[in-house]
Amino acid sequence: MPQPPALTAEQRQAALEKAAKVRRERAEVKERLKMGSLTLAQLLSQAESDETVGKMKVVSVLESLPGLGKVKARRLMAAVGIAESRRLQGLGAKQRADLLEQTASR
């Protein structure tokens, strides 16, 4: 198994701070989805330009939507044809449209 790269203490600290910042931003986005202050359509358009949002997994975003839990989110992804490992920036135009259509009826 390969070893992680050797980092100086300063590089390691900077990487840890960057990772913590990204986790906070993603948690904030998911919270805004839960509260309804951010729609899925807005999030998908934001994912095109924002790398932090674009690297979020589709399943975690769907689970954050009101009324969708783990089971319903996975069923929706299967119906649309999205793999569980897919991230927002990797969705195709048809997959985005299908997701928006399916979630709009809820």
Secondary structure, 3 states (H helix, E strand, C coil): CCCCCCCCHHHHHHHHHHHHHHHHHHHHHHHHHHHCCCCHHHHHHHHHHCHHHHCCEHHHHHHHCCCCCHHHHHHHHHHHCCCCCCEHHHCCHHHHHHHHHHHHCC
